Amino acid sequence: MITIIFGRPGRGKTSLLTHFLIQTYRENGRKLLKFAAQRVTAANRTRTTPLTVPDAPPIFANYRVKIKTGYQRYYEPYYLNGFYFGLQNEKMPTQRILPGSKIFFTEAQRYYNSRKSQTFPEHVINAFAEHRQYYLDIWLDSQRFMNIDKSIRDLADRFLEVQGMRNVYDKNGWLVRSEFDCREFASPGDVELYLEGKEKTWQEVHITHEGNLFQNFDSYGCFDDYLPPDGQDFDCMPYLTMSQVKELSALQALFYNNKEPKEYRGK
């Protein structure tokens, strides 16, 4: 099963994605581990070099999640880079994942950008097309539904647009649950009709996560990506006139040039 979650920035897409990840672990973690271990053990009967039998549920994500399982004990999903998810091929390496894996990709458009459909790798398309044969389930979130490559959109089974989320606190100020207001669509065609403003093609869906969702992941995990590298500083520049800009060095004047840089859309 492939689920696509989309919605405007700040509406709670990654929070909902994390809810599904935690739900998968809590409700099915033991079953997933047992299944993966059995399939790997069976495969090892015909191999010269045995595969490693997993000792943790086969859940993969491209961002860090920590689920508390006891006193100072946590479960962390395996890391999977979306650029290296796919069937084995002769062009590039891929990360080899366990049978029955559950995969969670946030900001999935960075890997499966519909604007680059003409060069979408065949080994990735085939991995999505054949995901059921390896017992995979995949969740993707993206700010815009149409940013996900059409070949993946057409294969998906569930479509959720996050309209908003509410955090509910108890009288002591502790976060006790998060509530998501979503629109669910039955097909990619229904989503497209909705986005074109032609029809009301959705059903209202309300999803609740009990407990403090944010203790399991950092919803501001990209914060450090914006900080200057060590040895550099912020570029807090005053507005200058053109004559003032001419007095600057080439490097200083660079950010005052309003022409599109050749590197901006270059490969």
N, C-alpha and C positions, 0 to 999 in steps of 0.2 A: 504494500500500500504506500502511495506517495501522497503526502499532505503539503499543500502550499498555503502559507500564512502571509498575508500582506496588509498594508495599511500605512497611514502617514507616520512620519517620525514622532516618537514619543507616545504613541498610542498603546504600546505594550506588546509589540510583536515578539521580541526576544523573551520577554517575561512569560508569554503564553507558550513559546517554544520550550522554555525551561520547565514550565508546568508539565508539559507532555513528557519530557525526559524523566522528571522525577516520578511521575505517575507510572511510566514504563518500568522504572527500576523497582519501585515499591510493590507494584502489583504483579510483575512478571519476571523480576530479576532472577529468582532461583530457577524458574522454568527455562529461561533463556540460557542460563549457564549450563544446566543439565543437558539441554538440547545440543548446544554447541560442543560440549565435551563428548557427547555420544557420537556426533557426526565426525568429529576429528579422530576419535578412537577407531571408528569404523574405517576411515580413510587410511589410517596408519597400518592397517592389516596388509595393504598391498604396496606399501612404500618401503624403500631401503632405508631412507633417513626419515625418522618419524617427525611429525609436526608436534609443536608444543600444545599440550592440552590446556585449555584456559582454566584459570582459577578465579575469575571474576566475570560478571555478566558482560556479554558482548555489546556494549553500548559505546558509540563513537560520537564525538562532537568536535567542531572546529573552534570552540571557545571553552574556557575553564568552568567547570561546575564541580562543586563539592557538596555531597549529600551526607549529612550527619547520620551515622548508624549506631552510635553508642557514645560512651564517655571517651572523648578525645579520639574517636574513630570516625573515619569518613570513607565514602566510596567516591572515586573520581572516574568518570568515563575515559576511555582511551581517546587520544588525539587523532584526528583524521584531517588531512589537508585536502580540501575539495579539488584542487588542481591535480591531485594524484589518486582520486577515486575513479576507478574504471576497470575494465577487463584487461588482463595481461595482453601485451601487444609488443611489436618489434620496434616501435618508435620511441617509447619512453617508459620509465619504470612506473609502477603503480603500487600503492600501499595494499598489501594483502590482508584482508579482513576476515573475521571469523564467520562461519555459516550462521545464519539466523541473526545477524547483526541489526541493530537499530541505530540509524544514522540521523544526526541533527546538525544542520548547517544554518548558521545565522548569516545574514547579508549574502544570500546565495547568488545574487546577481553578479557578484564579482567573478564567479566561476562560470556561470551559465547565462551570460549576457546575450539577450536576443539580438542586439545590434551586431553581434559577431557570429550569427548563425551560419554564414557561408563557410566558416572555418571551424565549426564545432567538431571536435574529435569523434571519430566513429566509435572508438573504444569506450567513450563516455556514454554516447547515445545507446550503445548496445547494453551497457551496464544497467542503465535505467530501464530499457525495454525488457531485459531478462531478470530483473531484480527478484521477482517472485520465485524463480527457479533456485535461487540461493537463499530463499526465505528472508529476504531483506525487507525492512520497512524504512522509509525515508521521510523526514520532515524538513522543509525548507522555509525560511522566511525572507521576505524581500519588501522593500518599500513600495514597489509597484509590481503588480501582477504581470504586466506585459513585459517587464524587464527580464523575466525568466524565459529561456529559449522555448519556442513553440513546441518542439519535439518532446520536451519534458512536461509542459503544460497539458498537452494532449494525453499523456500517460497517467497524469495524476488522478486520484480518486476523491480527494476531499479538498475543499477550497474555503478558507476562512479569512474574512476581512475583519480586522480588529478595529472597532469603532472607538473603544476607550476602555479604561480599567479603573477600578476604585480599590483603594486599600482601606481596610476596616481595622480600627484599633480598639482595644479594650479600655477600661477606665484608667488604667495605669500607663497608657500610652504604648502598649505593646502591639505590634502588628499581628493580627490573628488570622486574617485571610485576605485574599485578593480576588476581586470579581471582574470578569471580562465580559464586555458586551460585543458580540460578534454577529456578522452576517455570514450565513453558510450557503454555498451554492452547490448545485448537483452536478455541474459539468463546466468545463472551460468555456463553452459557448454561452452559458448563462452569465458567467462573469463578464465576458466581453459585451453582451447586450446591456448589462448593468452599467459598465464603464462608458458605454456610448450613450447612456441616458435614455435607452429605448423602452426598457421594461423593468418592472420590479420582479426580479428573478431569485430572490433570496428568502431565507427563513431566519428569523431572529433566534440567536442561540446565546445562552448565558452559561459561562463556565466559571467554576469556583475552585480556587486553590486554598486549601486549609493550611494555616501556618504561615510562617514568615518566609515567603518565597525568596527574598533578597539575601538571606543568609547563605544561599546555595550558589550564587553567582554574583559577579560584579556588573551591574547594569551600566556602569561607566568604564568598562574595561578598555575602551579605546582612548582614554584620557591621555596616556603617555605618548600616544602616536602624534599628538599635536605639540608636545614639548620640544624645544630646540635640543639638538645633540649636545653632549657635554663639550664645553669649550665655546659654545655659541650662545646667543641671547635672543630675546624677542625683538621683532622689528616693529616697534611702536613709532611710526613715522609721522611727522607733521604734514599737513597739506602744503604743498609748495607750488608756486607759479612756474611756468615753463622756463622763465629766465633764471629762476633759482635752481631748477633741476639741472640746467646746463653747467652749473658750477660744481656739480657733484662728480665723483668718480663713476666709471662705467658700471661698476657693481652696485653702487649706491643708487644710481639712476634707473637701474633695471626695473624696479618695482613701480616706477612712475610711468613706464612706457605702456600705453593702453592698447597697443597693437597685439594681436594674438601671436604668442610665441610659436615658432615652427615646431617646437617639441610638444606643444599642447595636445595635438591630435596625432602626432607621429607615433610610429610603432617603436 
